[in-house]
Amino acid sequence: MTTAFRSFFRFLFQRGELPTDLAASVPTVADWRLSTVPKYLTSEEVERLLRACNRRTATGRRDYAILLLLTRLGLRAGEVVALLLDDINWRAGEIIIRGKGLFHDRMPLPPDVGDALTSYLRRDRPICPTRRVFIRRKAAHRGFAGSAALTSIVRRALGRADLHPMLKGAHLLRHSLATSMLRSGATMGEIGEVLRHRIPNTTEIYAKVDFDRLRSVAHPWPMGGGQ
């Protein structure tokens, strides 16, 4: 917000609407690295989210497959959107993820994710020229335009499951996977490998949700004394 204000003031000054550049008058606001705690769903809430999908409908089966990719593999929304039919190696049980920075990563395809993808591809995916895996239900049949479509799918799923977290986008499920792994005893290195973090420091933020281990290193509050 402060950056937007500075830009706006500079714009007004350049246009001659302001006699003085007021950009310098906007105070700075500290934005400490790793200052926030990741928002996440518990393992029970994730399963509740998945159960809320109506798998008797074509849209429900498509959304269920998408949600499984987000919850089981921790994919980013853009990675699900970019997934191609050729990226799935059924014989090897692998899937290629087209990640950030044009990196391509191979990940194992969990059986439940494979079953959901198979069901969607065989029964529900419209016939169309695009090689994208996930296709819009309404004509013209083509892949999703961007990550916003995945955000809408996650929001609707949260509403069906009567879940109301502060963060409602696809990244919520990526955070949820990391938190679940951490509480199951996974190391930071293992979590970073699953999430495909290129820099180990990126994974550090998840240490903040391991409350039991944090309690073990916390110092007692000093008692007594006059001050």
MIVOTI-807480 format. One record per residue (C-alpha): residue in one letter; x, y, z. Coordinates in steps of 0.02 Angstrom, whole numbers, plus 50000, padded with zeros to 5 digits. Example, Ala and Ser with C-alpha at 12.3 -4.5 7.8 and 13.67 -1.06 7.14 Angstrom:
2
a506154977550390;s506844994750357;
***
This chain:
227
m500005000050000;t501385012250043;t502265008449879;a500655011949785;f500465028549875;r502235033849831;s501965029449648;f500315038849647;f501105054449723;r502535053949598;f501275052449457;l500295067549519;f501895077549539;q502455073549361;r500745078249294;g500825094849384;e499355090849498;l500455093049652;p501695107249678;t502805095849784;d503285077649769;l502455069949921;a503185052649894;a504495055650028;s503145059550155;v502455041750152;p503215032550301;t504105016050278;v503325000450350;a504434986250406;d504134969950313;w505164957250407;r505624941250318;l504684925950385;s503674937150500;t502014928450466;v501414911050509;p500854900750358;k498984897950348;y498504879650329;l497164866450350;t497364851650466;s497454834150391;e495654831150445;e495084847150361;v495984842450200;e495074825750194;r493444834850229;l493804846450084;l494074831649967;r492514822550026;a491474837949987;c491774835549799;n490254828249710;r491124814549612;r489484809549530;t489654824449413;a490924828449277;t491414844949359;g491564836449528;r492734823149460;r493804836249374;d493904847049530;y494284831749638;a495794827549528;i496394845549538;l496214846149727;l497174829849745;l498624837049645;l498634852149759;t498474842449922;r499514826949888;l500924834549784;g500854852649842;l500814859449665;r500634877949632;a499064883549541;g500044888249385;e500854871049381;v499154862549378;v498554874349241;a500114870549135;l500004851549155;l499984842548986;l499384825148938;d501174821048887;d501794825449062;i501004809849137;n502034793949122;w500784780549168;r501994765949151;a503314773849263;g502034781249382;e502804798549364;i502224815949323;i503234830449254;i502944847049341;r503274862949242;g503824873949386;k504504891349412;g505964897349309;l505614884849168;f506194870549280;h505444853349246;d505374841149391;r504864822849396;m503774817649541;p502984800849586;l501134799349545;p500214793449702;p498914779849667;d497414790149723;v497974804849614;g498224793049466;d496504785349491;a495674802549497;l496584808249339;t496124792249248;s494294794149294;y494254812149234;l495204808849072;r494174793749022;r492464800149069;d492424818949071;r493814827848976;p493044835748820;i493744831548649;c494784846548598;p496444850548511;t497364856948665;r498554845248758;r498154853248926;v497514840449052;f496184851349131;i494904859249018;r493514871749048;r491804863749054;k490994877248948;a491364880248764;a492524884748691;h493414869848765;r495184874948809;g496364875348957;f496134887249101;a496684905049064;g497704906349224;s497884902849409;a496314912549454;a495264897949394;l496104886549521;t495804899349658;s493944898949617;i493914879849623;v494754879749794;r493584893349859;r492044883649805;a492724867749882;l493064876550047;g491284883150047;r490554865850016;a491584858950159;d491054873350273;l492864878450300;h493294896750322;p495184899550329;m495904917050307;l496854911350152;k495724903550021;g496844901149869;a497714885849801;h499284890049900;l498334885950060;l498414867550012;r500284868549977;h500534875750152;s499404862150222;l500464848250145;a502074855650213;t501334857650387;s500654839950387;m502344833050334;l503234842850470;r502064836550606;s502304818850542;g504174820250573;a504834825650402;t506414836150399;m506524853350321;g507574845850182;e506244832850143;i504874845950140;g505914857150027;e506204842549909;v504344838749894;l503914857149870;r505374858749747;h506154873749834;r507744878849744;i508394888349896;p508354879150064;n507964895250157;t506264895750072;t505704881150178;e506174889350344;i504484897650367;y503684880850405;a504734879150563;k503564891950640;v502084879950640;d502994866050732;f502384872150901;d502884856650999;r504714857950948;l504714876650974;r504094874251153;s505554862651187;v506824876451148;a505884890951228;h506684898451383;p505594900651538;w504984918251573;p506074925951710;m505144927051875;g505524937152029;g506624952352042;g506074969952071;q505864976051893;
***
